[in-house]
Amino acid sequence: MTRPPTAAQRRVIDAADPVTGRLRGTEAQLAALVKWGFAFRHPRPPHDHFLTPAGHRIRETEAPGPPAPGPEPKPAATGVFAARIGGDGEPPQAGPAREREVRSAWEGLLELRRMTNPDGATDRPCGWERTHLVQAAALALEAAGHRPAGADLVGYRVRATPQPEAVAVHEPDPGALRECAATLAAAGWQVGEHNDPRSRARYVLASPRRA
């Protein structure tokens, strides 16, 4: 049972984490979003709330009517999760807080797979991942404990490619590169190692598996 969200509910939906769909709001707001099918409550602690496919569709559509007066509220920096793609100028974060964020994001993604894949499968990527390839692959790698590259480029780097539904994973250590490939394969990606035609460096080409 769904209906158009209220203005207050729409603000909560629009402020959802852009990667995982994790929501922040009062208990009453979150409960109302669950009731109307725009969110679900994760069954495992800390029981965060995430957008459902219906919630994602609402978020991707333009809000009707004129914008609310005043500046648009922005989520706090600590409230927005982004998987580390490596070598992007952001120093790799570490520590228990980051590990909890990554674990929660990965569990939320698995739940999104269960809810959106036609057969409820969690062992292969869902539609959201196919439209956010770099972030999805980086989340799988970071959740498995791989180290994103820092300024010294030691670690993995996930980059978009001209090929449809494919990302390239670069890692200077051959053993670590094979481990990245194994992690993505276990997460439902088709992987293969290739040589860069110019530098001859090895890299992994990964695409979301469909079946």
Residue pairs with C-beta under 8 A, 6 or more apart in sequence:
1 36
1 37
2 36
2 37
2 38
2 54
3 36
5 13
5 33
5 36
5 38
5 58
7 68
8 29
9 29
9 32
9 33
9 36
9 38
10 58
10 63
11 68
11 73
12 23
12 24
12 25
12 29
12 30
12 33
13 23
13 33
13 38
13 51
13 55
13 58
13 59
14 59
14 63
15 23
15 24
15 73
15 74
15 75
16 22
16 23
16 50
16 51
16 55
16 59
17 23
17 75
17 79
17 80
17 81
17 105
18 80
18 82
19 80
19 81
19 82
19 83
19 105
19 132
19 135
19 139
20 50
20 81
20 104
20 105
20 108
20 109
21 50
21 51
21 55
21 56
21 59
21 108
21 112
22 48
22 49
22 50
22 81
22 104
22 105
22 108
23 30
23 33
23 39
23 48
23 49
23 50
23 51
24 75
24 79
25 33
25 49
30 39
30 41
30 49
33 39
33 49
33 55
34 40
34 41
34 49
37 52
37 54
37 55
38 51
38 52
38 54
38 55
38 58
39 49
39 50
39 51
39 52
39 55
40 49
40 50
40 52
40 111
40 115
41 47
41 48
41 49
42 48
42 49
42 50
42 104
42 107
42 108
42 111
44 107
46 104
48 104
48 108
50 108
50 111
50 112
51 59
52 115
53 112
53 115
53 116
56 128
81 101
81 102
81 104
81 105
82 135
83 102
83 105
83 135
83 138
83 139
83 141
83 142
84 90
84 92
84 93
84 138
84 142
84 148
85 134
85 135
85 138
85 148
85 157
85 158
85 159
86 92
86 138
86 148
86 149
86 155
86 156
86 157
86 158
86 170
87 148
87 149
87 150
87 151
87 153
87 155
87 157
89 151
91 150
91 151
92 147
92 148
92 149
92 150
92 155
102 139
102 142
102 143
103 143
105 139
105 143
106 139
106 140
106 143
109 126
109 128
109 129
109 136
109 139
110 122
112 126
112 128
113 121
113 122
113 124
113 125
113 126
114 120
114 121
114 122
116 126
116 127
116 128
117 124
117 126
123 188
124 188
124 208
124 209
124 210
124 211
125 136
125 187
125 188
125 189
125 208
125 209
128 136
129 136
129 208
130 136
130 165
130 208
133 160
133 165
133 166
133 167
133 208
134 158
134 159
134 160
134 167
136 208
137 158
137 167
137 169
137 184
137 189
137 206
138 148
138 156
138 158
140 183
140 184
140 187
140 189
141 148
141 156
141 158
141 169
141 180
141 183
141 184
142 148
144 183
144 187
146 155
146 156
146 176
146 179
146 180
146 183
147 154
147 155
147 156
148 155
148 156
148 157
149 155
149 156
149 157
149 170
149 171
153 172
154 172
154 173
155 171
155 176
156 169
156 170
156 171
156 176
156 180
157 169
157 170
157 171
158 167
158 168
158 169
159 167
159 168
159 169
159 170
160 167
160 168
161 167
161 168
161 205
163 205
163 207
165 207
165 208
166 205
166 206
166 207
167 205
167 206
167 207
168 203
168 204
168 205
168 206
169 177
169 180
169 181
169 184
169 203
169 204
169 205
169 206
170 177
170 201
170 203
171 177
171 180
171 203
171 204
172 201
174 202
177 193
177 202
177 203
177 204
178 193
180 204
181 191
181 193
181 204
181 206
184 191
184 204
184 206
185 191
188 208
188 209
189 206
189 207
189 208
189 209
190 206
190 207
190 208
190 209
191 204
191 205
191 206
192 204
192 205
193 202
193 203
193 204
193 205
194 202
194 203
194 204
194 205
195 201
195 202
195 203
196 202
196 203
